[in-house]
Amino acid sequence: ARQCRCLRDMAPRVQDVVFPVITVDPLRVQVKNRSHTYEEALELAGFGRAQLGLMALAGCCLMATMNESMVASFVLSAGHCDLGLDPEKIGAIGGAIFLGNMLASYIWGYQADTRGRKTVLQCALFATSVCSVVSSFATDFISLLVMRFIAGLCISATSAIAYTYLGEFCTAQRRGQMVAYASVMISFGVLFVAGKCGLILMHLMA
């Protein structure tokens, strides 16, 4: 009996047992577990060199679009004698690239949404470069017309994709600003192609 009483005295009493109390903030748990929207992810990522680099690349793409669209207007005015082109054929070659732009813009937008903007943009720019190089070796009206039309089909991807591709990496507050800055390169494209063609024509006519 004495041993049982000793064991009972050694056992911890209920009031002596300490239970840790953990408080849980339901609002904090809800914030940690919930998913973020794309705009919230852009806000968390911030704005920096990546967006500025993409703005420069998008501007160069738009500049390439303007160069490819306007270069025929300068070159054909001086090359009609070598190719034997009358004004109607010159107009057809100059308008072929714009016709390609109108026909392919919707197709490129769909391809960019389904296959990825970066991949489609790279393929279109590469195809445009190939068509431009091939068209520079054209010696007759038909081949030049076809290559300029295909170049128009390909170069329309840049104007259809460059804006959206740039906007996807910018927050709503910066998106319009970055797109406007990239669009400035279009004006530089006109000045660049006019100056380049002017220097070439001056050298040929000297």
C-alpha positions in Angstrom: 0.0 0.0 0.0 2.9 2.3 0.9 4.5 1.6 -2.6 1.3 2.4 -4.4 0.9 5.6 -2.5 4.5 6.6 -3.5 3.9 5.9 -7.1 0.7 7.9 -7.0 2.6 10.8 -5.5 5.3 10.6 -8.2 2.7 10.7 -11.1 2.2 14.1 -12.7 -0.9 15.9 -11.6 -3.3 17.2 -14.2 -2.7 20.8 -13.2 1.1 20.3 -13.5 1.0 19.2 -17.2 1.7 22.0 -19.6 0.1 21.8 -23.1 1.5 24.1 -25.7 -1.1 26.3 -27.3 -0.6 27.1 -31.1 -2.6 29.9 -32.6 -3.2 29.8 -36.3 -4.1 32.9 -38.3 -6.6 31.7 -40.9 -6.0 34.8 -43.1 -2.3 34.1 -43.3 -2.8 30.5 -44.2 -5.3 31.5 -46.9 -2.8 33.9 -48.4 0.0 31.3 -48.5 -2.1 28.6 -50.0 -4.0 30.6 -52.7 -2.7 30.9 -56.3 -1.6 34.1 -57.9 -2.8 35.6 -61.2 -0.5 36.4 -64.0 -0.6 40.1 -63.3 0.3 39.5 -59.7 3.2 37.4 -60.8 4.4 40.2 -63.0 4.1 42.6 -60.1 6.2 40.3 -57.9 8.8 39.8 -60.6 9.2 43.6 -61.0 10.5 45.7 -63.8 14.2 45.7 -65.0 16.7 44.9 -67.7 14.7 41.9 -69.1 11.8 44.2 -70.0 14.1 46.8 -71.5 15.9 44.2 -73.6 12.6 42.9 -74.9 11.5 46.4 -75.7 14.6 46.9 -77.8 14.1 43.5 -79.5 10.5 44.3 -80.3 11.5 47.6 -81.7 14.1 46.0 -83.9 11.4 43.6 -85.2 9.1 46.5 -86.0 12.0 48.3 -87.7 12.6 45.2 -89.8 9.0 45.2 -90.8 9.2 48.8 -92.0 12.5 48.2 -93.8 11.2 45.1 -95.7 8.0 46.9 -96.6 9.5 50.1 -97.9 12.8 49.1 -99.5 11.2 48.1 -102.8 9.8 51.6 -103.3 13.3 53.0 -103.3 15.1 50.3 -105.2 12.6 49.7 -108.0 12.6 53.3 -109.0 16.3 53.0 -110.0 16.3 49.3 -111.1 13.5 49.3 -113.6 15.9 49.7 -116.5 18.0 46.7 -115.5 14.9 44.5 -115.0 12.9 46.0 -117.9 9.9 46.9 -115.7 7.1 49.2 -116.6 5.2 51.3 -114.0 2.5 48.7 -113.7 5.0 45.9 -112.8 6.8 48.2 -110.4 3.5 48.9 -108.7 2.7 45.2 -108.5 6.0 44.4 -106.9 5.7 47.2 -104.4 2.2 46.2 -103.5 2.9 42.4 -103.3 4.5 42.7 -99.8 1.5 44.7 -98.5 -0.9 42.1 -99.9 1.1 39.4 -98.1 0.9 41.4 -94.9 -2.9 41.6 -95.1 -3.4 38.0 -95.9 -1.2 36.4 -93.3 -1.7 38.6 -90.2 -4.6 36.6 -88.8 -2.8 33.3 -89.5 0.3 34.4 -87.7 -1.7 35.5 -84.7 -3.4 32.1 -84.5 0.0 30.3 -84.8 1.5 32.4 -82.1 -1.3 31.6 -79.7 -1.1 27.9 -80.3 2.6 27.3 -80.9 4.3 30.0 -78.9 5.1 33.6 -79.8 8.9 33.3 -79.5 9.1 30.2 -81.7 6.8 31.6 -84.4 8.5 35.0 -84.4 12.0 33.5 -84.8 10.8 31.2 -87.7 9.1 34.1 -89.4 12.1 36.4 -89.2 14.4 33.7 -90.5 12.0 33.0 -93.4 11.8 36.7 -94.2 15.6 37.0 -94.3 15.9 34.0 -96.7 13.2 35.5 -99.0 14.9 38.9 -99.0 18.3 37.4 -100.0 16.7 35.2 -102.7 14.7 38.2 -104.1 17.9 40.2 -104.4 19.1 37.7 -107.0 15.9 37.7 -109.0 16.4 38.6 -112.7 12.8 38.7 -113.9 9.5 40.1 -112.9 7.7 36.8 -111.9 10.4 35.6 -109.6 10.8 39.0 -107.9 7.0 39.3 -107.5 6.7 35.9 -106.0 9.6 36.4 -103.5 8.3 39.8 -102.4 4.9 38.3 -101.8 6.3 35.5 -99.7 8.4 38.0 -97.8 5.2 39.9 -97.1 3.6 36.8 -95.8 6.5 36.2 -93.4 7.2 39.7 -92.2 3.6 40.3 -91.2 4.3 38.0 -88.2 6.5 40.6 -86.5 3.8 43.3 -86.4 1.2 40.7 -85.3 3.4 39.2 -82.5 5.9 41.7 -81.4 3.4 43.9 -79.5 1.7 41.0 -77.7 5.0 39.3 -76.9 6.4 42.5 -75.3 3.2 43.2 -73.4 3.2 39.7 -71.8 6.3 40.6 -69.9 5.2 44.0 -68.6 2.8 45.0 -65.9 -0.4 46.8 -66.7 1.1 50.1 -65.5 4.2 49.7 -67.8 2.6 47.9 -70.8 1.4 50.9 -72.7 4.7 52.8 -72.1 6.9 49.9 -73.4 4.7 49.4 -76.5 4.9 53.1 -77.3 8.7 53.1 -76.9 9.0 50.1 -79.2 6.8 51.8 -81.8 9.2 54.6 -82.0 11.6 52.3 -83.9 9.2 52.3 -86.8 10.1 55.9 -87.5 13.7 55.0 -87.2 13.1 52.2 -89.7 11.8 54.6 -92.3 14.8 57.0 -91.8 17.2 54.1 -91.9 15.9 52.5 -95.1 15.7 55.9 -96.8 19.2 56.9 -95.8 20.6 53.5 -96.8 19.0 53.4 -100.2 19.9 57.0 -100.8 23.6 56.3 -100.2 23.5 53.2 -102.5 21.7 55.1 -105.3 24.1 58.0 -105.0 27.0 55.6 -105.3 25.5 53.9 -108.3 24.7 57.1 -110.1 28.1 58.8 -109.4 
